[in-house]
Amino acid sequence: MTRAAVEDFKAWRLARVLKKKHARGGRGVVLDVAILHRVFVYAIDCELVLKNPVRLEARPGDQPERGAQPFTAAQLGKLRHAACNDTLAFLLLRWTGMRGSDVVGLRWEEIDWETREINRLTLKRRKRVILPVHQELLFALEVERERRKPEPEAETARRKT
């Protein structure tokens, strides 16, 4: 295995990834190369090869400006204060991690009050997710349910017929 072959692989992999709909600029290729590098480290340890042909340009996770950046307690306090009348929406976004489109479309029937879970088919990827409901969010949902007094879906359908 030569470095030239590895560089050809990187170019081929990047081109292949960029053809996909959710390529995100091919950022995942860095992880692919890091994994390949680690495979060759193992091969060196087992004395299967003499040197590692995979050169790392970057290491996944070395760029703190990308990826998860949790809010500080002060930032969360400011967000909560700014939410005012939209506290329920804020809590849904905070504790579930759902996209705004999924939060807006959430129905009472998708909340399992006994197991304290939200069971929803996401809009963007059409994927079924089951999310635990945090105690703070559960309290806010219960208050809102009591305020709105929604009718069960079966009752509503029966009355329409």
Contacts in CASP RR format, 6 or more apart in sequence:
PFRMAT RR
TARGET T0000
AUTHOR 0000-0000-0000
METHOD contacts of the structure
MODEL  1
MTRAAVEDFKAWRLARVLKKKHARGGRGVVLDVAILHRVFVYAIDCELVL
KNPVRLEARPGDQPERGAQPFTAAQLGKLRHAACNDTLAFLLLRWTGMRG
SDVVGLRWEEIDWETREINRLTLKRRKRVILPVHQELLFALEVERERRKP
EPEAETARRKT
1 40 0 8 1.000
1 49 0 8 1.000
1 53 0 8 1.000
2 53 0 8 1.000
3 53 0 8 1.000
3 55 0 8 1.000
5 53 0 8 1.000
6 36 0 8 1.000
6 53 0 8 1.000
6 54 0 8 1.000
6 55 0 8 1.000
9 36 0 8 1.000
10 29 0 8 1.000
10 33 0 8 1.000
13 29 0 8 1.000
13 32 0 8 1.000
14 26 0 8 1.000
14 29 0 8 1.000
17 23 0 8 1.000
17 25 0 8 1.000
17 26 0 8 1.000
17 28 0 8 1.000
17 29 0 8 1.000
18 25 0 8 1.000
18 26 0 8 1.000
27 66 0 8 1.000
28 60 0 8 1.000
30 57 0 8 1.000
30 58 0 8 1.000
30 59 0 8 1.000
30 60 0 8 1.000
31 60 0 8 1.000
33 54 0 8 1.000
33 56 0 8 1.000
33 57 0 8 1.000
34 56 0 8 1.000
34 59 0 8 1.000
34 60 0 8 1.000
36 54 0 8 1.000
37 52 0 8 1.000
37 54 0 8 1.000
37 55 0 8 1.000
37 56 0 8 1.000
40 49 0 8 1.000
40 52 0 8 1.000
40 53 0 8 1.000
40 54 0 8 1.000
41 52 0 8 1.000
43 49 0 8 1.000
44 50 0 8 1.000
44 51 0 8 1.000
44 52 0 8 1.000
61 67 0 8 1.000
71 79 0 8 1.000
76 94 0 8 1.000
79 90 0 8 1.000
79 94 0 8 1.000
80 87 0 8 1.000
80 90 0 8 1.000
83 89 0 8 1.000
83 90 0 8 1.000
87 140 0 8 1.000
88 140 0 8 1.000
88 141 0 8 1.000
88 144 0 8 1.000
89 103 0 8 1.000
89 104 0 8 1.000
91 134 0 8 1.000
91 136 0 8 1.000
91 137 0 8 1.000
91 140 0 8 1.000
92 98 0 8 1.000
92 103 0 8 1.000
92 106 0 8 1.000
92 137 0 8 1.000
93 100 0 8 1.000
93 103 0 8 1.000
94 137 0 8 1.000
95 133 0 8 1.000
95 134 0 8 1.000
95 136 0 8 1.000
95 137 0 8 1.000
96 103 0 8 1.000
96 118 0 8 1.000
96 131 0 8 1.000
96 133 0 8 1.000
96 137 0 8 1.000
97 131 0 8 1.000
98 106 0 8 1.000
98 120 0 8 1.000
98 122 0 8 1.000
98 129 0 8 1.000
98 131 0 8 1.000
99 122 0 8 1.000
99 123 0 8 1.000
99 124 0 8 1.000
101 123 0 8 1.000
101 124 0 8 1.000
102 120 0 8 1.000
102 122 0 8 1.000
102 123 0 8 1.000
102 124 0 8 1.000
105 123 0 8 1.000
106 118 0 8 1.000
106 120 0 8 1.000
107 153 0 8 1.000
108 145 0 8 1.000
108 150 0 8 1.000
109 152 0 8 1.000
109 153 0 8 1.000
110 118 0 8 1.000
110 119 0 8 1.000
110 120 0 8 1.000
111 117 0 8 1.000
111 118 0 8 1.000
111 119 0 8 1.000
111 133 0 8 1.000
111 141 0 8 1.000
112 118 0 8 1.000
112 119 0 8 1.000
116 132 0 8 1.000
116 133 0 8 1.000
116 138 0 8 1.000
117 130 0 8 1.000
117 131 0 8 1.000
117 132 0 8 1.000
117 133 0 8 1.000
118 129 0 8 1.000
118 130 0 8 1.000
118 131 0 8 1.000
118 133 0 8 1.000
119 128 0 8 1.000
119 129 0 8 1.000
119 130 0 8 1.000
120 128 0 8 1.000
120 129 0 8 1.000
120 131 0 8 1.000
121 127 0 8 1.000
121 128 0 8 1.000
121 129 0 8 1.000
122 128 0 8 1.000
122 129 0 8 1.000
133 141 0 8 1.000
END
